[in-house]
Every structure is written in C-alpha cells, then in structure tokens.
Amino acid sequence: MAEDWLSAAEIAALALPKLPTSKRGINLRATDECWHHRERSGRGGGREYHISSLPEDARIELARRAAADAVVTATPALPVPPKDSSPALPVTVQARLRQDYKLAILTAFDSFHAASGDGLTPARHKFVGFYNARQIDVPDWVRAACPTISMSSLERWARVRASGDATALSGRYGNRKGSGVLDSAVADIKGFMVAMLVENPHLAMHQVRTVLIQRFGHDVELFDGSTRAMPSERRLLDLWNDWRAKNRQLHLALTNPDDWKNKHRAAIGSYSEGIERPNQLWEIDASPSDVLLTDGRHSIYVVVDVYTRRIMILVTKVPRTSAVLLLIRRAILAWGMPETIKTDNGSDFTSREAERAYHLIGARHLTCTPYSPEQKPHVERAIGTVQHGFMPLLPGYTGHNVAVRQAIRSRETFANRLGESDADIFRARLTGPELQALADEWVGNVYQHAPHEGLCDRTPHALAAECAGREARLTDERQLDLLLMPVPDGGTRTVGKKGIRVEGADFWSVDLIPYIGTGDRFDVRLDPEEMGRVWVYHSEPFSFLCIAENPERMGLSRAALAAEAAELQKRLIAAGKAAIRAAKKRFQPHELADALIGKPAATVTALPTAAPPPALPAPSAPALQPSAGLIAAQRAIAAATPATPRPRDATEQARTADIARRIAAPSQPAEKPEDRWWRRAQDIEARIAADADVSEDELEWLHSIESAAWYRARKNDAARKAAFARAVE
C-alpha cells in the first residue's frame, strides 16, 4: 500500500478483519488501544493512524491486498481511448427538461446583454427583473418550467456552462434517495410500518409513530454505527405515501383483492375461446336488484348465451331453485336446448331439483371455483350492464354501492327523511311484474340491438338471426313442464274433498272430481309466476291433468265454484248409476244362485265387463258458468297439441330423440358436488399412500376441504365401514 497513514473513514471503508466498519467505531477502537496518530492536514482536519498500530490480522490483510495491487500494476495497461467530446445526455426526462430550460434562459440573457450595452452585473439585474415581470419573450414550455429566476441562479448557471459540462445544469436530484433514516436503519423499521398500515389502514400517523417508538426506541441505530431520532409524523406519512405510489398494485392486492382482480389481474386468455355455435354454453348468475319496489327489494337472474351474447332477465322476490328453473324454461322456449350450463356454487344452482333438471334436458352442468366470478365473465358483465345501464333509469333506484346510495339519501334533508321508509326515500313506484315487463322491453329494444366488441361490433340480435335454425328445439312444449318446481314433502298429493292441499292452501279444478278420496297420488308442481295456481300431472306415466287454482289467491267465488262442482259431481254419479242399472238388467238373482251351487256354465249368464268411467257431462244450467280453472285447463290441453314440426337434420333429430328419452325415462338421482369432491379426495389420498406424484395444487385443495363437515362425515363413515369389515374378517 502506498500510504502508511490512513484516516478512520479510509480504514472503515477497507473492511479489514476484526475491525469495525464504521468511522465512529474505528475512532473508539483507536482511542481505547492508543493507536499512533497524527493530525490530518488539509480540508476537514481530523486524525490519521499509522498502519503499524492496526491489529495483526488487519496488517496481514493490507499486505495481501498491496501485493495484489502490485501484480495489477505490473500488467501492461491498454491504451486509453480518446474521451468523447460530445456531452452525455441527462438520464431522465425531468433532468433533460431542467437542462434545456436553463440553456434557453442563458441564451436569452446573452442576447439581452449584447443588445443592452451594459456591464455584466447591471445586465443581469435588469434581465432578472424583466424576466420575473414576464417581459422577456421565451417559449411557453420554458416559462411553465421556470416561472421566476434570481441573480444567484443566473450566475451559477453561467459558471456551470462556462466549465464546459452542460449536463451539470440538469442538477443532481435524487442522489440522496434511499439514504434516509429508515432506509439506513439496522432494524427493518420501514417494513414493520408498511405491514402495520396494510393491516390497519385507519391508524393515524401519530399512533404509528408511538408504536414504532415503543418497539424500536426514540433513537434509531444506523448501519454506520450512528444513531438518529425517530422520524417525525410528517416524514413517516411521506414515506408511507411514497411506498404506496411505488407499489400501487401490491397495495391493492393486499387491501382489496377483488378490486385488484378487476383492475390489475392479467387477462390474456378468453373464456369464450372454443365457443363455436349457439347454445353451446349458457352462463347464469343472480344479483340483488338496484331498484327498490313497492313490495321490497327483489333479485334478478340473468342467463347469457355466450356465442350470441343474447340475455334474458327474470325478476324474483326470493332467489331460489324455482326461479332458476323458470328462467331456463323461458330460455329454452326462446332459444332452444343448451349443451352446457355454467353457474357458481350457490344452493339455488346446485340443489337436487336443479341437478335433476340439468339431467332431464341433457345439459352438462359446470360450476366455478368458489370466490372466482372471473370464471363466468360474460354473465358478470351482463349483470353489470343491467345494473348500470338499465336500473338507473327507473324510479326507486338505490345505487350500486354504499356511496351512491348515501348520495341519493342526501337529496332529502334529515328532517324530511325522519320517519320515512326506504320505499318513500327512494321513491319506489314499481311492482315486481312491472319491473319484469320493463326489463323484457329493455332487453328486446335496447340491449339486443347494441353492438358488442366481443362480437366484432355485431349485435346479439343480428348474430342470433344468422344462426336461426341451427338450434336443437323441443317440438312439445309440455315436456318442459318437468322444469317446474315440485311442491314440498315429496312433490305428490292426493285429492280431498276441497281439492289438493299445498302449504296450507286448497287448490281446486273440476277435473279433480273423479279422483276425490280415491287415494291416487298426483305429481303437483308450483307455478313460479302465480302463487294461486299449481300444475297437476299423472305420475305414471307422466302426463298433464289440469291446472288447479286457489280461490282466495285468484279472486274467485267459492260459492260459484261449489255450485259448479256440485252440479258436475251430481251428473257424474248419475251417469255411473245409470250404467250400473243397465248392467244389472242382464242377469237374474236365481242365475247367481245357480252359479254358486255349481250348475253347468252354459246355463249361467256371463257377468258384464266393467265399463270405462263415464266422461264428465257439460253442465246444462244456463246460469252456471265454467270456472277460470276449467278454462285454463282446456287452454293448456289445447296448447299441448304439437304444431307441425319444421324439417330437421339427422343431428338435431338424434339430439331431440335423446332428450325425449331422458324425459320419458325414470329420473336418476343427480350427483351432488360433494360426490365428485369425495372421489377426487380419495384419488389424491390413494396416490399419496402409494407415494405417487401429487401436485401442489392438489395438496392445497385437499388441505382446504379437510375441515369441511361433509368431508369429516364421509371420512368417519369410511373408517367405521373399514373397522366393521376387519371385525367380520
């Protein structure tokens, strides 16, 4: 080493063994061990220490490095290329802007000085005054970057330009970045503060500083061995804001994962990829309506045909399976039969009746991963369009979030709102059926004719028209009655004197008269659009019988219904008695006695065969009018007559035949999602036991379901069965 005397800073920078690495530490060590020193000459002063005072290990390391330097020095040096005379450009846009506007101002001053004939200092005084008074013509971008200047600034810029290094005019901003107290602290105070604010974003900064002081103390130890006071609240706030600005995506992912998915999650793929025909995939979802109705808040179900982007909306008071089945029934009648239906894991989509319906119509049911709405993006976007594009136009709009809802509430003063219901505050005017009618009109007149970017700016109506005739359709609408929701407690009922009883109400139709008290059980299904009506079917084979109505709910007169029923029942019994009397005339009492004592069969008159039940005669009294139930039943039976089917190709005929076979065949119990998950869990556990390959995703999934009630129940049941099998053996 060329130098035998080194300052404390130079020794610390060498990082020698068994010596501190900070200037303060070297000075303390030198004082304790009385190192040989001298006063340092030159700017700053201080002490220099002779290398002979250093510990032996440190002197050996110095000698080693000196030897290495000597080897390098002995190596012939390569010729140094000539220095580029062109000045380097500033590294950032901001630095380049600072350099450019300073050069522009200096150029303007040179012209001003040459024209003024004044000395340098008087010219500078005048130029600064005129510039600050906006009397010096410079480009707008120069004025925006530097509105005012001072004498000292002008002199300093001129000196820097005269030195030949114009890049120095860009300034040395940011050289201290990353050298603050918390950046240089030994303890990770900044990381602790960030974690605390991410977990508790509502903490005030004085509370944050109090926690930091309690944990790390008032003085912060730095890497150079020095200590500094804990930064002020304002400085901590600046550090927090700076971290958030540099880590916007990470901060949002930590504080609002759903919002992060919407704004930052990469969306390179497409969930409509591979969709090549209408009805190949339907997506269904539900959402609370943003419009308050006169009878409270309702929900909306939306179904989307992914290929054509056409949608259908159903307004319902309570989200449940019956609403899902009604929406599917409507969509099938309008669009044709779906191949695949995709939903979330809600109970209204995965119930036994829903799975049964999917099986009957031959549609594959796919469910999304829990808490992953991005897996059915088309229906999510459609619901957003309905909530933001249609609902705000209606009376009773409550807003899509709390902020908008509160803004609507604030239109009235507190005094005016006091004691009012939500329906009054939000000006609710519509009923459920009225909202349904408006939604159907909006879909048909607005949404279906709006160009969609995903359809290459075509409209759903135009694309559906192009695909007309390519959908598989049912020729008999009555087959879709299986999608209606069965009544509770098994779905079947017998006919009593007051008709069929469902959920505490009696439903009546004249077509039920022949079955009163017979014990025959009928498949009864609820009408999802009318609480006062049920649909009645023969169970085996499944066939439509009638529509039964509740008089109170349908506004019918029980007296008129009773008179009609009495008249029809009287005629039915009279017709039956007449048939029996006619049969009795065909044999005499002695013939029966002869048959019982064994006389030849030739002398015995054969008993008549049973006649079929007589048809119900129409009422003859002119004052007796048929009920609404009878009229509805006649219309339903007339509607069941299939229209002339359109020509269909072989593929469509085969699909329709398969659907009809499924409907006619006895329904098999639908597989529950837990059955599929249990088989998957058993497969993973078997591979783990066999020491086979199992992915991390499968292990994580298996761990996530181990605490589920259904998994524990099936696990315990399997253990009991295994123990019983071992005991039997």
Number of C-alpha atoms within 10 A of each C-alpha: 13 5 7 10 18 17 20 21 16 15 22 20 13 13 14 18 15 11 17 19 21 19 19 16 18 19 19 13 15 17 11 9 12 10 17 16 16 14 11 15 10 7 6 7 9 12 16 21 21 15 20 13 15 21 14 13 12 20 16 14 15 18 12 13 13 14 13 12 12 12 10 11 10 8 8 7 8 6 6 6 6 6 6 7 6 7 10 10 12 18 10 9 10 13 18 16 17 19 20 18 21 22 18 14 21 17 12 16 21 16 10 17 19 12 10 14 10 13 10 12 12 12 18 21 13 16 24 20 16 13 20 15 11 13 11 17 12 14 11 10 11 18 17 10 13 14 13 13 14 14 14 10 12 18 13 12 18 17 12 14 16 10 9 10 13 20 20 16 22 21 14 10 9 7 8 8 8 10 10 12 19 21 16 17 20 14 15 12 19 19 11 11 18 17 13 14 15 15 12 12 11 8 12 12 17 14 10 17 19 13 14 18 15 9 10 14 13 16 13 21 20 17 15 16 14 14 14 13 12 20 19 12 16 11 12 19 17 12 18 16 12 11 14 16 11 10 12 12 14 14 17 18 17 13 14 11 15 15 12 17 15 11 12 14 13 8 10 5 7 9 13 14 8 9 13 12 14 25 23 18 22 28 23 25 22 24 15 18 23 24 29 27 23 16 13 13 20 20 17 23 21 22 27 27 25 24 22 26 23 23 24 20 23 21 23 24 15 13 18 16 20 23 23 24 23 20 20 25 21 15 20 20 13 11 18 18 24 23 17 16 21 22 23 22 16 14 12 20 24 21 17 15 20 22 19 19 23 22 20 24 23 21 20 14 18 15 17 14 12 10 10 12 16 16 19 22 16 23 27 20 13 22 24 14 13 21 21 14 13 19 21 16 11 17 15 23 21 27 21 17 9 10 10 12 15 12 12 15 16 12 12 12 9 10 8 10 15 10 10 10 10 17 18 14 19 20 18 21 17 18 15 18 12 13 20 17 13 14 20 17 12 15 18 15 12 11 23 20 15 15 15 15 9 14 13 8 10 15 21 22 18 14 17 19 11 11 12 10 13 15 18 23 21 22 15 14 16 16 19 20 16 18 22 23 24 20 18 13 9 9 15 20 20 18 21 17 12 15 23 24 15 19 8 6 15 18 24 27 25 23 18 22 20 16 16 15 12 10 11 13 16 23 21 28 23 20 19 16 12 11 12 19 21 25 23 24 21 16 15 10 10 15 15 20 20 25 29 26 28 23 19 13 13 14 10 15 11 12 9 14 21 13 13 19 21 14 17 20 17 12 18 18 13 11 16 16 12 10 15 13 10 10 15 12 8 11 14 11 8 10 14 14 12 15 15 10 8 9 12 9 10 7 10 18 14 13 11 12 7 9 10 8 11 12 11 16 12 10 15 11 9 6 7 13 13 15 19 17 24 18 13 16 21 14 13 16 15 10 13 14 12 12 10 7 9 8 9 15 10 9 10 15 15 13 16 20 13 15 22 18 13 16 19 13 11 12 12 10 11 16 13 12 13 12 11 10 15 17 11 15 20 13 12 20 16 12 13 13 9 9 9 11 9 12 10 9 9 13 14 10 15 18 12 10 15 13 10 10 10 14 16 13 11 13 14 12 12 12 12 12 11 12 11 11 10 9 8 7 5
